[in-house]
Amino acid sequence: GCVSVTSFIIPEGIEKIETYAFSGCEKLKNIVIPSSVVEIRTGAFDGCTDLSTVYFNQTIKPTFGLSCFKKYSGVKTTFYFKNSTVADAFTTSYYNSSYGTKSTDYNW
């Protein structure tokens, strides 16, 4: 519910993003998820309607909780990945394809 946070880089060393950790952060636009994150729990980014870019630094697939990036309003989110393995594992059970798209640019 941090209503004024617009950008966040999760520090390297964090292993889990807990259930509803960023829920209600309506102004959050950008998030960087480090390679140390091995689990993103259900609803972690629920209600982040302004979220436009998510950068996954993982090269090995983390465990994704259902609906961890689902939203039903707001701007479209572009998800960036370091490789196709993680991108392929990130299916529409984790995000709403009407409000999100996966980038094929793995060299960002």
All heavy atoms as an XYZ file, in Angstrom:
844
protein
N       0.798     -1.211      0.000
C       0.000      0.000      0.000
C       0.831      1.261      0.000
O       0.356      2.292      0.430
N       2.073      1.208     -0.446
C       2.914      2.414     -0.520
C       2.470      3.225     -1.723
O       2.913      2.980     -2.844
C       4.387      2.037     -0.635
S       5.003      1.115      0.765
N       1.612      4.174     -1.515
C       0.977      4.882     -2.617
C       1.886      5.863     -3.341
O       1.554      6.315     -4.431
C      -0.317      5.596     -2.157
C      -1.358      4.583     -1.721
C      -0.016      6.583     -1.050
N       3.055      6.208     -2.787
C       3.914      7.186     -3.449
C       5.152      6.584     -4.111
O       5.872      7.282     -4.807
C       4.334      8.268     -2.452
O       5.084      7.697     -1.405
N       5.409      5.295     -3.943
C       6.576      4.654     -4.552
C       6.334      4.503     -6.050
O       5.320      3.952     -6.471
C       6.856      3.271     -3.918
C       7.964      2.548     -4.662
C       7.216      3.425     -2.463
N       7.286      4.997     -6.880
C       7.125      4.909     -8.332
C       8.098      3.934     -8.982
O       7.844      3.439    -10.074
C       7.292      6.287     -8.995
O       8.580      6.792     -8.672
C       6.210      7.247     -8.518
N       9.222      3.675     -8.336
C      10.230      2.786     -8.890
C      10.921      2.065     -7.752
O      11.131      2.646     -6.679
C      11.245      3.609     -9.690
O      12.115      2.774    -10.392
N      11.286      0.799     -7.989
C      11.908      0.037     -6.912
C      12.855     -0.996     -7.500
O      12.496     -1.713     -8.433
C      10.842     -0.662     -6.064
C      11.331     -1.115     -4.725
C      11.388     -0.243     -3.656
C      11.751     -2.426     -4.536
C      11.850     -0.661     -2.424
C      12.214     -2.847     -3.310
C      12.262     -1.962     -2.239
N      14.050     -1.053     -6.957
C      15.021     -2.090     -7.299
C      15.148     -2.978     -6.074
O      15.604     -2.515     -5.019
C      16.382     -1.495     -7.682
C      16.249     -0.607     -8.917
C      17.403     -2.612     -7.942
C      17.506      0.187     -9.253
N      14.717     -4.202     -6.199
C      14.821     -5.133     -5.078
C      16.295     -5.480     -4.909
O      16.966     -5.825     -5.881
C      13.967     -6.392     -5.329
C      12.486     -5.978     -5.400
C      14.200     -7.438     -4.247
C      11.554     -7.071     -5.811
N      16.826     -5.363     -3.700
C      18.255     -5.600     -3.492
C      18.663     -7.053     -3.767
O      17.916     -7.989     -3.473
C      18.469     -5.275     -2.006
C      17.282     -4.481     -1.600
C      16.156     -4.922     -2.483
N      19.845     -7.211     -4.350
C      20.426     -8.537     -4.552
C      20.547     -9.199     -3.189
O      20.874     -8.548     -2.202
C      21.802     -8.417     -5.218
C      22.410     -9.724     -5.643
C      21.658    -10.423     -6.763
O      21.260     -9.775     -7.749
O      21.461    -11.652     -6.647
N      20.248    -10.475     -3.110
C      20.277    -11.210     -1.845
C      18.885    -11.561     -1.341
O      18.713    -12.524     -0.604
N      17.884    -10.778     -1.755
C      16.491    -11.095     -1.409
C      16.098    -12.339     -2.193
O      16.312    -12.409     -3.404
C      15.539     -9.928     -1.746
C      15.918     -8.676     -0.960
C      14.074    -10.323     -1.526
C      15.757     -8.789      0.534
N      15.525    -13.337     -1.512
C      15.177    -14.593     -2.171
C      13.696    -14.750     -2.483
O      13.340    -15.483     -3.395
C      15.658    -15.770     -1.325
C      17.167    -15.837     -1.230
C      17.652    -17.028     -0.422
O      16.816    -17.763      0.143
O      18.876    -17.214     -0.377
N      12.830    -14.080     -1.711
C      11.387    -14.234     -1.919
C      10.710    -12.870     -1.908
O      11.065    -12.004     -1.116
C      10.752    -15.067     -0.805
C      11.175    -16.499     -0.795
C      10.507    -17.252      0.341
C      11.057    -18.668      0.409
N      10.514    -19.393      1.550
N       9.720    -12.735     -2.788
C       8.814    -11.593     -2.730
C       7.517    -12.168     -2.182
O       6.871    -13.000     -2.826
C       8.623    -10.945     -4.108
C       9.982    -10.480     -4.649
C       7.649     -9.770     -4.009
C       9.944     -9.970     -6.068
N       7.188    -11.781     -0.988
C       6.088    -12.397     -0.253
C       4.717    -12.067     -0.852
O       4.558    -11.108     -1.611
C       6.131    -11.967      1.218
C       7.349    -12.471      1.964
C       7.389    -13.985      2.144
O       6.349    -14.649      2.009
O       8.481    -14.497      2.434
N       3.726    -12.849     -0.465
C       2.343    -12.673     -0.881
C       1.887    -11.240     -0.602
O       2.054    -10.745      0.512
C       1.435    -13.671     -0.127
O       1.923    -14.986     -0.360
C      -0.005    -13.565     -0.574
N       1.385    -10.572     -1.634
C       0.853     -9.206     -1.566
C       1.880     -8.172     -1.088
O       1.500     -7.111     -0.595
C      -0.422     -9.164     -0.717
C      -1.513    -10.038     -1.272
C      -1.896    -11.203     -0.614
C      -2.132     -9.729     -2.476
C      -2.877    -12.039     -1.146
C      -3.109    -10.560     -3.009
C      -3.478    -11.698     -2.331
O      -4.444    -12.522     -2.867
N       3.167     -8.438     -1.262
C       4.225     -7.529     -0.793
C       4.084     -6.110     -1.348
O       4.293     -5.138     -0.630
C       5.598     -8.086     -1.141
N       3.745     -5.981     -2.621
C       3.611     -4.663     -3.248
C       2.155     -4.345     -3.588
O       1.881     -3.425     -4.345
C       4.478     -4.590     -4.515
C       5.947     -4.547     -4.230
C       6.675     -5.720     -4.092
C       6.604     -3.336     -4.086
C       8.034     -5.694     -3.830
C       7.962     -3.291     -3.820
C       8.679     -4.472     -3.690
N       1.252     -5.098     -3.022
C      -0.170     -4.920     -3.290
C      -0.616     -3.492     -2.985
O      -0.296     -2.942     -1.935
C      -0.981     -5.900     -2.442
O      -2.353     -5.714     -2.653
N      -1.337     -2.899     -3.924
C      -1.875     -1.559     -3.716
C      -0.890     -0.432     -3.978
O      -1.218      0.727     -3.755
N       0.288     -0.748     -4.470
C       1.255      0.298     -4.829
C       0.849      0.850     -6.197
O       1.460      0.534     -7.219
C       2.678     -0.255     -4.846
S       3.273     -0.783     -3.238
N      -0.193      1.648     -6.203
C      -0.831      2.104     -7.435
C       0.071      2.948     -8.320
O      -0.098      2.988     -9.529
C      -2.098      2.886     -7.105
C      -3.142      2.040     -6.427
C      -4.314      2.850     -5.917
O      -4.278      4.098     -6.014
O      -5.261      2.232     -5.417
N       1.043      3.645     -7.761
C       1.933      4.525     -8.534
C       3.210      3.834     -8.986
O       4.002      4.413     -9.727
C       2.290      5.773     -7.720
C       1.105      6.589     -7.284
C       0.437      7.242     -8.466
C      -0.733      8.078     -7.995
N      -1.626      8.444     -9.058
N       3.432      2.590     -8.562
C       4.634      1.859     -8.939
C       4.662      1.664    -10.453
O       3.748      1.085    -11.029
C       4.686      0.506     -8.231
C       5.929     -0.338     -8.461
C       7.173      0.364     -7.906
C       5.774     -1.709     -7.803
N       5.719      2.171    -11.107
C       5.838      2.094    -12.558
C       6.882      1.089    -13.012
O       6.713      0.446    -14.033
C       6.192      3.470    -13.128
C       5.111      4.511    -12.944
C       5.528      5.832    -13.554
C       4.570      6.945    -13.279
N       3.192      6.707    -13.485
N       7.983      0.966    -12.262
C       9.105      0.123    -12.669
C       9.602     -0.698    -11.493
O       9.704     -0.180    -10.377
C      10.268      0.983    -13.171
C       9.851      1.971    -14.213
O       9.416      1.577    -15.284
N       9.948      3.251    -13.908
N       9.934     -1.950    -11.766
C      10.501     -2.823    -10.734
C      11.608     -3.659    -11.371
O      11.477     -4.094    -12.513
C       9.430     -3.719    -10.074
C       9.978     -4.468     -8.880
C       8.810     -4.690    -11.029
C       9.690     -3.813     -7.585
N      12.701     -3.818    -10.634
C      13.791     -4.682    -11.061
C      13.903     -5.807    -10.045
O      14.023     -5.559     -8.842
C      15.133     -3.918    -11.149
C      16.266     -4.862    -11.536
C      15.027     -2.764    -12.143
N      13.836     -7.043    -10.542
C      13.884     -8.221     -9.685
C      15.240     -8.892     -9.888
O      15.566     -9.312    -10.999
C      12.725     -9.171    -10.011
C      11.384     -8.437     -9.810
C      12.799    -10.432     -9.155
C      10.170     -9.196    -10.272
N      16.052     -8.985     -8.826
C      17.413     -9.508     -8.973
C      17.446    -11.022     -9.185
O      16.468    -11.727     -8.940
C      18.071     -9.137     -7.652
C      16.957     -9.179     -6.670
C      15.753     -8.654     -7.429
N      18.601    -11.516     -9.602
C      18.764    -12.943     -9.858
C      18.638    -13.784     -8.600
O      18.368    -14.980     -8.672
C      20.117    -13.212    -10.526
O      21.168    -12.769     -9.694
N      18.796    -13.178     -7.428
C      18.704    -13.932     -6.169
C      17.277    -14.339     -5.819
O      17.064    -15.238     -5.011
C      19.291    -13.112     -5.015
O      18.597    -11.879     -4.861
N      16.278    -13.711     -6.436
C      14.878    -14.036     -6.135
C      14.534    -15.384     -6.763
O      14.622    -15.559     -7.972
C      13.913    -12.939     -6.620
C      12.460    -13.399     -6.528
C      14.110    -11.667     -5.813
N      14.147    -16.328     -5.909
C      13.785    -17.669     -6.376
C      12.283    -17.930     -6.285
O      11.803    -18.947     -6.774
C      14.555    -18.769     -5.598
C      16.049    -18.671     -5.876
C      14.273    -18.700     -4.116
N      11.555    -16.993     -5.663
C      10.102    -17.178     -5.525
C       9.403    -15.827     -5.479
O       9.815    -14.927     -4.750
C       9.785    -17.962     -4.257
C       8.314    -18.257     -4.086
C       8.012    -19.112     -2.862
O       8.939    -19.448     -2.092
O       6.831    -19.439     -2.675
N       8.335    -15.722     -6.280
C       7.451    -14.560     -6.256
C       6.074    -15.101     -5.923
O       5.480    -15.836     -6.716
C       7.442    -13.815     -7.603
C       8.861    -13.370     -7.965
C       6.493    -12.621     -7.542
C       8.992    -12.817     -9.367
N       5.595    -14.782     -4.749
C       4.360    -15.406     -4.261
C       3.092    -14.772     -4.829
O       3.108    -13.676     -5.384
C       4.361    -15.361     -2.736
C       5.479    -16.239     -2.176
C       5.235    -16.632     -0.777
N       6.163    -17.693     -0.396
C       6.420    -17.991      0.844
N       5.844    -17.345      1.829
N       7.261    -18.977      1.111
N       1.998    -15.477     -4.630
C       0.683    -15.083     -5.131
C       0.353    -13.634     -4.787
O       0.513    -13.208     -3.645
C      -0.389    -16.015     -4.544
O      -0.100    -17.349     -4.951
C      -1.789    -15.622     -4.991
N      -0.101    -12.888     -5.794
C      -0.583    -11.520     -5.586
C       0.479    -10.515     -5.193
O       0.148     -9.419     -4.751
N       1.740    -10.844     -5.367
C       2.826     -9.965     -4.913
C       2.695     -8.541     -5.449
O       3.031     -7.582     -4.766
C       4.181    -10.550     -5.296
N       2.180     -8.399     -6.671
C       2.044     -7.079     -7.288
C       0.589     -6.763     -7.627
O       0.302     -6.017     -8.552
C       2.943     -6.993     -8.530
C       4.405     -7.064     -8.183
C       5.061     -8.284     -8.141
C       5.110     -5.926     -7.854
C       6.405     -8.365     -7.798
C       6.453     -5.979     -7.507
C       7.099     -7.210     -7.478
N      -0.322     -7.315     -6.858
C      -1.758     -7.107     -7.041
C      -2.099     -5.622     -6.898
O      -1.682     -4.975     -5.951
C      -2.510     -7.935     -5.993
C      -4.004     -7.803     -6.105
O      -4.565     -8.153     -7.152
O      -4.617     -7.335     -5.132
N      -2.847     -5.095     -7.836
C      -3.305     -3.716     -7.730
C      -2.273     -2.671     -8.134
O      -2.474     -1.485     -7.893
N      -1.201     -3.078     -8.765
C      -0.184     -2.130     -9.242
C      -0.585     -1.665    -10.644
O      -0.007     -2.085    -11.645
C       1.196     -2.775     -9.241
S       1.790     -3.213     -7.603
N      -1.580     -0.791    -10.703
C      -2.200     -0.414    -11.974
C      -1.295      0.411    -12.886
O      -1.491      0.418    -14.096
C      -3.514      0.338    -11.734
O      -3.256      1.448    -10.875
C      -4.556     -0.570    -11.093
N      -0.296      1.126    -12.343
C       0.619      1.925    -13.163
C       1.882      1.173    -13.556
O       2.742      1.725    -14.246
C       1.022      3.209    -12.428
C      -0.033      4.294    -12.502
O      -1.049      4.108    -13.187
O       0.168      5.345    -11.860
N       2.018     -0.073    -13.131
C       3.235     -0.836    -13.406
C       3.409     -1.024    -14.911
O       2.607     -1.682    -15.564
C       3.174     -2.193    -12.703
C       4.455     -3.020    -12.699
C       5.597     -2.267    -12.019
C       4.214     -4.350    -12.002
N       4.453     -0.414    -15.465
C       4.656     -0.477    -16.915
C       5.853     -1.329    -17.321
O       5.868     -1.861    -18.430
C       4.798      0.930    -17.500
O       5.894      1.596    -16.919
N       6.871     -1.480    -16.451
C       8.017     -2.314    -16.796
C       8.475     -3.141    -15.604
O       8.580     -2.644    -14.484
C       9.220     -1.486    -17.310
O       9.522     -0.469    -16.371
C       8.949     -0.880    -18.660
N       8.736     -4.419    -15.903
C       9.278     -5.348    -14.912
C      10.491     -6.002    -15.550
O      10.401     -6.554    -16.647
C       8.251     -6.434    -14.507
C       8.867     -7.431    -13.542
C       7.008     -5.795    -13.902
N      11.623     -5.915    -14.869
C      12.865     -6.504    -15.355
C      13.238     -7.683    -14.467
O      13.446     -7.520    -13.270
C      14.000     -5.475    -15.329
C      13.759     -4.298    -16.236
C      13.203     -3.116    -15.744
C      14.086     -4.367    -17.586
C      12.981     -2.038    -16.579
C      13.861     -3.286    -18.428
C      13.315     -2.123    -17.910
O      13.085     -1.060    -18.749
N      13.291     -8.870    -15.063
C      13.707    -10.085    -14.356
C      15.178    -10.342    -14.673
O      15.528    -10.583    -15.828
C      12.893    -11.299    -14.824
C      11.445    -11.279    -14.431
C      10.485    -10.784    -15.292
C      11.047    -11.784    -13.203
C       9.141    -10.792    -14.940
C       9.709    -11.796    -12.841
C       8.762    -11.298    -13.709
N      16.039    -10.309    -13.667
C      17.466    -10.580    -13.869
C      17.795    -12.063    -13.772
O      18.949    -12.443    -13.935
C      18.308     -9.808    -12.851
C      18.479     -8.360    -13.259
O      18.660     -8.055    -14.425
N      18.418     -7.468    -12.293
N      16.806    -12.891    -13.516
C      17.024    -14.332    -13.367
C      17.395    -14.984    -14.687
O      16.844    -14.640    -15.726
C      15.763    -15.043    -12.837
C      15.419    -14.732    -11.428
C      14.559    -13.489    -11.312
O      14.414    -12.711    -12.233
N      13.990    -13.284    -10.150
N      18.298    -15.949    -14.621
C      18.574    -16.798    -15.777
C      18.024    -18.202    -15.536
O      17.960    -19.009    -16.446
C      20.082    -16.869    -16.066
O      20.754    -17.290    -14.889
C      20.612    -15.511    -16.519
N      17.609    -18.469    -14.297
C      16.954    -19.723    -13.920
C      15.554    -19.372    -13.439
O      15.375    -18.424    -12.675
C      17.739    -20.456    -12.812
C      19.134    -20.802    -13.324
C      17.000    -21.697    -12.345
C      20.065    -21.334    -12.276
N      14.572    -20.125    -13.876
C      13.174    -19.843    -13.556
C      12.916    -19.817    -12.055
O      13.199    -20.780    -11.354
C      12.293    -20.909    -14.201
C      10.833    -20.818    -13.838
C      10.160    -22.117    -14.186
C       8.924    -22.442    -13.446
N       8.820    -22.218    -12.059
N      12.366    -18.702    -11.553
C      11.918    -18.698    -10.164
C      10.551    -19.377    -10.064
O       9.902    -19.641    -11.079
C      11.801    -17.203     -9.832
C      11.526    -16.555    -11.136
C      12.194    -17.403    -12.186
N      10.091    -19.637     -8.863
C       8.738    -20.140     -8.652
C       7.807    -18.939     -8.667
O       7.995    -17.992     -7.901
C       8.633    -20.867     -7.301
O       9.542    -21.964     -7.317
C       7.218    -21.372     -7.056
N       6.826    -18.966     -9.560
C       5.850    -17.891     -9.653
C       4.568    -18.316     -8.965
O       4.045    -19.395     -9.248
C       5.531    -17.566    -11.118
C       6.677    -17.008    -11.911
C       7.257    -17.746    -12.924
C       7.160    -15.738    -11.658
C       8.300    -17.242    -13.681
C       8.206    -15.204    -12.397
C       8.777    -15.959    -13.410
N       4.038    -17.485     -8.074
C       2.740    -17.731     -7.462
C       1.643    -17.304     -8.423
O       1.817    -16.368     -9.204
N       0.529    -17.987     -8.376
C      -0.580    -17.638     -9.261
C      -0.948    -16.170     -9.108
O      -0.943    -15.628     -8.010
C      -1.789    -18.526     -8.988
C      -1.628    -19.985     -9.386
C      -2.880    -20.773     -9.016
C      -1.339    -20.118    -10.877
N      -1.231    -15.558    -10.230
C      -1.689    -14.168    -10.271
C      -0.708    -13.182     -9.631
O      -1.113    -12.124     -9.168
C      -3.061    -14.038     -9.596
O      -4.001    -14.879    -10.215
N       0.572    -13.504     -9.648
C       1.539    -12.616     -8.985
C       1.604    -11.240     -9.637
O       1.950    -10.262     -8.968
C       2.914    -13.263     -8.879
S       3.621    -13.856    -10.414
N       1.252    -11.132    -10.920
C       1.247     -9.840    -11.616
C      -0.103     -9.544    -12.281
O      -0.182     -8.714    -13.168
C       2.336     -9.803    -12.687
C       3.724     -9.647    -12.140
C       4.501    -10.760    -11.895
C       4.240     -8.389    -11.863
C       5.788    -10.629    -11.395
C       5.526     -8.251    -11.359
C       6.302     -9.373    -11.125
N      -1.175    -10.180    -11.830
C      -2.490     -9.970    -12.455
C      -3.021     -8.587    -12.137
O      -2.880     -8.082    -11.027
C      -3.499    -10.997    -11.950
C      -3.336    -12.338    -12.570
C      -4.394    -12.631    -13.588
C      -4.259    -14.077    -13.982
N      -4.839    -14.459    -15.170
N      -3.626     -7.985    -13.133
C      -4.372     -6.746    -12.932
C      -5.450     -6.667    -13.989
O      -5.352     -7.306    -15.048
C      -3.457     -5.523    -12.953
C      -2.722     -5.255    -14.236
C      -1.845     -4.015    -14.072
C      -0.967     -3.799    -15.276
N      -0.131     -2.620    -15.121
N      -6.485     -5.898    -13.696
C      -7.640     -5.815    -14.576
C      -7.942     -4.384    -15.002
O      -8.991     -4.105    -15.563
C      -8.866     -6.446    -13.902
C      -8.636     -7.922    -13.675
C      -8.182     -8.385    -12.453
C      -8.819     -8.832    -14.700
C      -7.935     -9.734    -12.249
C      -8.580    -10.189    -14.514
C      -8.142    -10.630    -13.291
O      -7.891    -11.971    -13.099
N      -6.988     -3.490    -14.737
C      -7.100     -2.109    -15.187
C      -5.705     -1.495    -15.158
O      -4.761     -2.084    -14.637
C      -8.052     -1.312    -14.284
O      -7.528     -1.211    -12.974
N      -5.592     -0.322    -15.748
C      -4.322      0.391    -15.736
C      -3.546      0.240    -17.030
O      -4.069     -0.189    -18.049
N      -2.276      0.610    -16.976
C      -1.411      0.576    -18.151
C      -0.948     -0.846    -18.444
O      -0.973     -1.716    -17.562
C      -0.178      1.497    -17.966
C      -0.595      2.927    -17.707
C       0.725      0.997    -16.856
N      -0.512     -1.068    -19.659
C       0.025     -2.375    -20.039
C       1.441     -2.506    -19.491
O       2.243     -1.593    -19.588
C       0.020     -2.532    -21.550
C       0.304     -3.940    -21.997
C      -0.048     -4.141    -23.450
C      -0.815     -5.442    -23.554
N      -1.346     -5.677    -24.872
N       1.754     -3.647    -18.907
C       3.072     -3.930    -18.359
C       3.881     -4.714    -19.379
O       3.385     -5.682    -19.955
C       2.961     -4.775    -17.068
O       2.138     -4.093    -16.124
C       4.331     -5.009    -16.445
N       5.137     -4.294    -19.597
C       6.057     -5.069    -20.427
C       7.029     -5.783    -19.498
O       7.653     -5.155    -18.640
C       6.829     -4.176    -21.408
O       5.897     -3.482    -22.235
C       7.760     -5.014    -22.295
N       7.108     -7.098    -19.648
C       7.985     -7.930    -18.837
C       9.239     -8.255    -19.643
O       9.144     -8.778    -20.752
C       7.272     -9.228    -18.438
C       6.018     -8.995    -17.638
C       4.778     -8.989    -18.256
C       6.085     -8.787    -16.270
C       3.618     -8.783    -17.522
C       4.925     -8.587    -15.530
C       3.693     -8.579    -16.150
N      10.401     -7.940    -19.077
C      11.689     -8.196    -19.723
C      12.405     -9.330    -18.999
O      12.389     -9.384    -17.764
C      12.566     -6.940    -19.692
C      12.022     -5.823    -20.539
C      11.161     -4.881    -19.998
C      12.367     -5.717    -21.876
C      10.655     -3.848    -20.776
C      11.863     -4.691    -22.668
C      11.011     -3.757    -22.107
O      10.499     -2.744    -22.886
N      13.036    -10.201    -19.755
C      13.703    -11.378    -19.206
C      15.123    -11.461    -19.731
O      15.443    -10.911    -20.775
C      12.940    -12.651    -19.608
C      11.496    -12.633    -19.216
C      10.547    -12.117    -20.077
C      11.101    -13.117    -17.983
C       9.205    -12.086    -19.718
C       9.758    -13.093    -17.616
C       8.816    -12.582    -18.487
N      15.978    -12.203    -19.021
C      17.354    -12.412    -19.461
C      17.485    -13.554    -20.462
O      18.482    -13.642    -21.168
C      18.279    -12.678    -18.259
C      18.593    -11.448    -17.455
C      19.399    -10.475    -18.283
C      19.809     -9.282    -17.467
N      20.489     -8.276    -18.260
N      16.486    -14.435    -20.511
C      16.543    -15.532    -21.484
C      15.156    -16.105    -21.731
O      14.205    -15.807    -21.009
C      17.533    -16.625    -21.044
C      17.130    -17.285    -19.752
O      15.954    -17.520    -19.492
N      18.106    -17.608    -18.924
N      15.058    -16.933    -22.751
C      13.757    -17.507    -23.122
C      13.263    -18.538    -22.124
O      12.056    -18.745    -21.995
C      13.819    -18.113    -24.515
O      14.760    -19.158    -24.554
N      14.145    -19.170    -21.371
C      13.729    -20.172    -20.381
C      12.813    -19.544    -19.339
O      11.743    -20.063    -19.033
C      14.948    -20.804    -19.683
O      15.756    -21.416    -20.669
C      14.536    -21.824    -18.651
N      13.218    -18.408    -18.796
C      12.400    -17.724    -17.793
C      11.157    -17.131    -18.455
O      10.053    -17.222    -17.918
C      13.215    -16.648    -17.042
C      12.353    -15.926    -16.017
C      14.432    -17.274    -16.351
N      11.317    -16.557    -19.633
C      10.174    -15.979    -20.348
C       9.116    -17.037    -20.649
O       7.927    -16.803    -20.456
C      10.644    -15.312    -21.633
N       9.538    -18.203    -21.109
C       8.598    -19.269    -21.437
C       7.876    -19.795    -20.198
O       6.724    -20.217    -20.270
C       9.308    -20.427    -22.141
C       9.789    -20.057    -23.535
O       9.355    -19.013    -24.069
O      10.620    -20.809    -24.079
N       8.546    -19.774    -19.057
C       7.941    -20.253    -17.810
C       6.916    -19.267    -17.258
O       6.060    -19.632    -16.460
C       9.025    -20.500    -16.766
N       7.006    -18.015    -17.686
C       6.109    -16.958    -17.205
C       4.870    -16.952    -18.092
O       4.831    -16.323    -19.141
C       6.844    -15.616    -17.243
C       6.115    -14.501    -16.568
C       5.999    -14.455    -15.188
C       5.566    -13.465    -17.305
C       5.340    -13.411    -14.564
C       4.907    -12.416    -16.696
C       4.795    -12.386    -15.311
N       3.853    -17.682    -17.676
C       2.651    -17.865    -18.491
C       1.536    -16.930    -18.036
O       1.649    -16.240    -17.022
C       2.156    -19.316    -18.390
O       1.718    -19.566    -17.053
C       3.255    -20.302    -18.775
N       0.436    -16.935    -18.768
C      -0.682    -16.050    -18.442
C      -1.408    -16.414    -17.151
O      -2.308    -15.700    -16.740
C      -1.697    -15.969    -19.605
O      -2.119    -17.280    -19.930
C      -1.089    -15.284    -20.816
N      -1.021    -17.475    -16.484
C      -1.595    -17.737    -15.158
C      -0.987    -16.776    -14.118
O      -1.494    -16.650    -13.027
C      -1.371    -19.181    -14.722
O      -0.010    -19.496    -14.674
N       0.074    -16.082    -14.508
C       0.745    -15.140    -13.601
C       0.425    -13.686    -13.923
O       0.639    -12.810    -13.096
C       2.261    -15.348    -13.648
C       2.651    -16.790    -13.476
C       3.367    -17.453    -14.453
C       2.271    -17.502    -12.346
C       3.710    -18.788    -14.313
C       2.605    -18.834    -12.196
C       3.328    -19.470    -13.180
O       3.660    -20.788    -13.038
N      -0.050    -13.422    -15.138
C      -0.402    -12.050    -15.521
C      -1.581    -12.097    -16.483
O      -1.902    -13.136    -17.052
C       0.796    -11.332    -16.158
C       1.136    -11.790    -17.552
C       0.727    -11.059    -18.665
C       1.871    -12.951    -17.777
C       1.032    -11.476    -19.946
C       2.184    -13.376    -19.057
C       1.757    -12.634    -20.138
O       2.055    -13.052    -21.401
N      -2.235    -10.974    -16.645
C      -3.383    -10.859    -17.542
C      -2.874    -10.341    -18.884
O      -2.375     -9.220    -18.972
C      -4.400     -9.890    -16.920
C      -5.643     -9.713    -17.750
O      -5.668    -10.014    -18.935
N      -6.689     -9.189    -17.122
N      -2.983    -11.136    -19.941
C      -2.438    -10.742    -21.242
C      -3.107     -9.505    -21.834
O      -2.556     -8.873    -22.732
C      -2.497    -11.904    -22.230
O      -3.825    -12.335    -22.402
N      -4.262     -9.116    -21.328
C      -4.888     -7.865    -21.763
C      -4.147     -6.654    -21.206
O      -4.240     -5.560    -21.745
C      -6.348     -7.805    -21.313
O      -7.093     -8.807    -21.954
N      -3.409     -6.855    -20.117
C      -2.692     -5.754    -19.466
C      -1.203     -6.031    -19.325
O      -0.506     -5.370    -18.562
C      -3.302     -5.463    -18.085
C      -4.676     -4.876    -18.198
C      -5.798     -5.685    -18.096
C      -4.851     -3.531    -18.462
C      -7.066     -5.155    -18.236
C      -6.112     -2.995    -18.602
C      -7.216     -3.806    -18.487
O      -8.469     -3.278    -18.637
N      -0.705     -7.001    -20.059
C       0.714     -7.306    -20.000
C       1.215     -7.988    -21.260
O       0.446     -8.639    -21.962
N       2.508     -7.800    -21.544
C       3.118     -8.422    -22.706
C       4.554     -8.807    -22.367
O       5.208     -8.132    -21.568
C       3.074     -7.492    -23.925
O       3.544     -8.196    -25.064
C       3.903     -6.243    -23.727
N       5.018     -9.891    -22.941
C       6.384    -10.339    -22.712
C       7.287     -9.853    -23.839
O       6.976    -10.059    -25.011
C       6.453    -11.861    -22.621
C       5.682    -12.419    -21.453
C       5.967    -13.881    -21.191
C       5.566    -14.815    -22.275
N       5.746    -16.216    -21.923
N       8.389     -9.217    -23.486
C       9.355     -8.771    -24.473
C      10.197     -9.952    -24.931
O      10.489    -10.854    -24.153
C      10.256     -7.694    -23.874
O      11.311     -7.396    -24.757
N      10.618     -9.930    -26.181
C      11.542    -10.943    -26.685
C      12.972    -10.404    -26.729
O      13.873    -11.053    -27.246
C      11.120    -11.430    -28.080
O      11.032    -10.296    -28.952
C       9.771    -12.149    -28.020
N      13.181     -9.206    -26.193
C      14.512     -8.610    -26.120
C      15.188     -9.100    -24.840
O      14.864     -8.636    -23.751
C      14.410     -7.090    -26.115
C      15.747     -6.399    -25.961
O      16.807     -7.075    -26.018
O      15.753     -5.177    -25.766
N      16.109    -10.036    -24.966
C      16.790    -10.591    -23.802
C      18.113     -9.899    -23.513
O      18.875    -10.321    -22.653
C      17.036    -12.104    -24.007
C      15.777    -12.870    -24.325
C      15.689    -13.660    -25.459
C      14.676    -12.795    -23.486
C      14.532    -14.353    -25.753
C      13.508    -13.484    -23.779
C      13.440    -14.264    -24.910
O      12.290    -14.943    -25.200
N      18.414     -8.825    -24.212
C      19.690     -8.124    -24.059
C      19.529     -6.710    -23.510
O      20.282     -5.821    -23.861
C      20.401     -8.058    -25.424
C      20.729     -9.425    -25.942
O      21.364    -10.194    -25.248
N      20.299     -9.726    -27.151
N      18.602     -6.489    -22.670
C      18.366     -5.134    -22.142
C      19.391     -4.782    -21.090
O      20.060     -5.537    -20.509
C      16.952     -4.983    -21.578
C      16.546     -6.109    -20.686
C      15.934     -7.252    -21.058
C      16.750     -6.223    -19.286
N      15.732     -8.065    -19.987
C      16.230     -7.472    -18.869
C      17.319     -5.405    -18.319
C      16.267     -7.896    -17.543
C      17.354     -5.836    -17.011
C      16.829     -7.075    -16.634
